[in-house]
Amino acid sequence: MKFIAVVALTLVGCMGTAKDPFGRQAIEGTITLDGQPLASGSIVFMPEEQGPFVSGAEIHKGTFSMPPTNGLPAGRYKVSITSVVPLPASDVKSADEMTMDFPTKSLVPAKYNSQTTLISEVSDESQNVFTFDLKSK
C-alpha cells in the first residue's frame, strides 16, 4: 500500500512541473496614465515580427496578469493599451456618433494602441514584470 501512495505522489509531483510545450511565460505588470493607475482597459502583446502568438489581458486598477497558459514565448512584442469611457450625450457632435450603440472616448492616446510605440521583451530566463507609464498628452 505504501508503494502505491509513493507512486501516486511521484506522478502528481511530476505532472505539476510539466513545462508549457510552447514555452509560454507568465506576464504581469502595472499601467499608469499621467501618474495614476489606469482604472480599466485591455493590454495586448503582438509579435514585433510576424509570429503565431498574440495574447492579452484585462486591466483592473492599474494591474494586469497573464498566467503561462495565456502568456507568450520569449521574444519582442508590440504592446497595445486601450481604455475607453462612455461619451456624455452633450459631447456627441455628429449623426454618426449618435448611431453608435455606445459612443465612447479613448483615454489612451493612439501612440499606445493603434499607432503603438511600446515594445516589450518577454524572457524565458527571468520574471516578466512590466511597468507602463503613459502620458495623455
Steps between C-alpha positions, in 0.01 A plus 500: 500500500788738578640430154174613332495820706862579411436437128185715508680790671790473256265515201313799641831679566624433148176615341513828692841591357419441133635778279275677254563342157510847340731654761236754604595720794289664770475877450383768741535869554368843585365779284465864594359791303636839607629344821170337600415128468298437183162397644403255227576402145689237307858423407605294199847367415561443124823356356732773371573274204228280357432212737229266619447631853288800598368527853347754730331569828253730666631790704351543849606786727824547313610135497486207260618141505518205264574150631727282284195344332413846363857631490752527219823333393823698533536776241433865417140620496317818404268598783158658450313653795141620477253651742171666413223679686146574385467828315255737676197580282597869509832413329342311208555727199403303191221278374755220460579516871126499578453172312770322699358266763723646768706803393835489679807711554849351514699592809826369351669679206543313169879481552425232762245299296414535129837672434688339787862582569516265799732198475560240771730200509365181655775286652517132581786564745343754737164620626298704254376796701438813296421860597335732249490870597273661240443871441171636364674792327 
